[in-house]
């Protein structure tokens, strides 16, 4: 079996997923369906192109929990998006499922909602891959920078800075975490897109359009996210400040079961897990410390 599919379904596929497979085929995306988690390990372990895993969740099957734990331990699969499909919200999920795991309830989700969620996850994965490529391409000079100030307005500008920071830290994943914080400042701080508004815009497939509209508006066009950087020996300290009035940042530092069905809101969770991170009250400033890679790697 050649692992060419970009989407992998593990378990008995419900009707919603079979309908989703047809929709995705029209998008030029292939879905592979496997019955058992152990088959998925073999499929994912031989150079697969899978970007999204759909897992039919049955609490009585230990193999499903083991598969999630195995995926998160595999080099190259840390950023694999996962949708857990369940008849009802489980009382608890494994602690190690990662911040890129989403829960979708059956049959309420429907093929259309699953399609929107799938496209959002794949778009996010594309952004992460793009940033990692930029990290590999940039010739980093941040080791020579003792202090600097940056003013960011757009996602593209945030990606460029995050790529350099990931390169300076010697770990593209840390650059991805910084990017999440920068985008949070742009989208929620400067553009004042609330958590609930983003949820609705993603549901309607209009989020990117709305970001561009607000960036061009008289109200927001001159707003910048301020990033102040300084070198502290073998570390880089960043203070990221947006133009907003802050938010209840502590709600997003740990996984909240109340938001497990949401299609976003995991960026701060991931950054908090991997970075030395401190939000400053009222939440429109965050201090981040990155390790500075040595020249020999």
Secondary structure, DSSP 8 states (H G I E B T S, - for coil): -----SEEEESS--HHHHHHHHHHHHTT--EEEESSHHHHHHHHTSS----EEEEE--TT-HHHHHHHHHHHHSTT-TT-EEEEEESS--S---TTS-TTEEEEETTTSHHHHHHHHHHHHHHHHHHHHHHHHHHHHS---GGG-SEEEEEE-SHHHHHHHHHHHHHHHT-HHHHHHHHHHHHHIIIIIIS---HHHHHHHHHHT-HHHHHHHHHHSTTTTT--EEEEEEEETTEEEEEEE-SS----GGGGSS--GGGTT-SS--HHHHHHHHSEEEEETTTTEEEEEEE---TT-
